[in-house]
Amino acid sequence: MHDLDALDRALIGLLRADGRAPVSRLAEALGVSRGTVQNRLDRLVDDGVIVGFTVRLREDVDDDVVRAMMVIRLVGQSTTAVVRQLRGMPEVRAVHTTNGAWDLMAEIAVASLPDLDRVLSAIRSIHGIENSETSILLTSV
């Protein structure tokens, strides 16, 4: 298990959105130097946290992935901080704002049910999350 700090998670989130983003753009988005981003990126690759850069497939193409949708209710003015933390989690593929009883919806993809349980626990422990509900996606039709 690797201990990822907030900067690592934010960097991973940016790379998930655009794995080809130049280091200079990543540095600007994160508010740190290019050297800091390059060092973090090198460490994440060397430590095996990032195992490669690849194409993204349609959700229904990869049958060996456990996918889930989690709706999240927030407390107070925590939206920005919670979204930042969620986007930094490699297992969270996308975060959406929504209306109604829930504030956010997170798309999650993991390799196994124990991984899903771990990610759900991590998300539920984020400060500012009041409640959540998760549905596992079974078949795309």
N, C-alpha and C positions, 0 to 999 in steps of 0.2 A: 504494500500500500504506500502510495506516495503522498507526502504532505504538500498540498498545493496552497499557496497563499492567494490573496485577492488579486494580485497582479498576474500570477500564473493563470488563474481562472479567467480573468478578463482577456488575456492574450489568447487563450484557447477559444474563448467565445468569438473573438474577432476572426481567428483563423477558420473557425467552423463556418462563418458567414462568407469568407473569401480566403481560401487557402493559398491563393497566389498574391495576396496583398504584399506590397513591398515593405521592408523593415521600416523605412522612413515614415510611411503612412501609419503603420502600427504604432510607432513611437509617438507620433503626433496625437493619435486617438487616445493613447494611454497616458499622455502627459509625462513621458520619460524620454531619456536619450536613446538614440539608435543603438548605442553600445549595450545599454541595459536590455533592450528587446532582443538583440542578437545573443547576448549571454544567456538570457532566460530560454530563448528558443533552442539554443545549443544544448542546454542542460536538460530541457524537456525531451529532446530527441535522444541524447546520450543515456538518460535514465529510463528510456523506454515508455515514457508517458505518451509522447507522440511517436507512433510507430510508422508513420508514413503520411504522404499526401496523396489523395486519391480522388476519384470522381464520386459524386453523390448520385445515388440511384433513387428512382421512384420508390415510395414506401412499400408497394406490393411486390417488388422484385426480389427482395431478400427475405426468404421465409425463416431464416435462422435467427431472427431478431424478435425479442419481446418488445412490443410497442404498447404505449399507454398514453392516455390523455388525463391530465390532472387539472381540475379546476381549483382555484385558490381564492380565499377571501382574506383581505388585508385589513390591518388596523391602522388608523391614523394616516399620516402622510408618508407611508413607507414604500410607495410604488417604485420609485427610482432605485432605491437601495436593494429592494427585493429582486427587481428585474436584473440589475447588475449581477447579483449573486447567481441567479438562475442561468443567465447567459454564459457565465463562467464555468458552468458544469458541463463537461463533455457529453454527458448522457442526455442533456436537455437539447433537443434539436431545434426547437422554436418556442418563443413565448409570445402570447397574444393578449392584448387587453380585450375585455368583453363587457357586456352589460348584464343587468339583472342581479341576481343574488351573489354572483361570483365576480371577482375583479380581474383575474388573470386565468389564462389557460396555457398549460405547458405540455408540449409534445415530448415524450420521453422514449428513448430506445436503448435497450440493454441486451446483453447476451443471455441472461438467465433470470429466473424468478428471484433467486437470492440477490442478484444484482439489483433488480427492481426494488426489492424490500430495502436494501441499503440506500438507494437513491431517494426513495420516498421518505425514509427516516431523516436523511440529510436535509431534504427540502422542508419537511415539517419543523425542523429545528431552527430555520432561518428566522431571525428576529423580524417581526412585522407580519408574519403569517398567523392568522387567527384560526383558520380552518381550511380543510381541503377534502376533496373527494376524487378518487382515481378509478378509471375504467380501463381495463386491458382490452386492446383491439385484437379481435380474433381473426377476422377475414376481411380483406378489402374487396368490395363488390362493384 
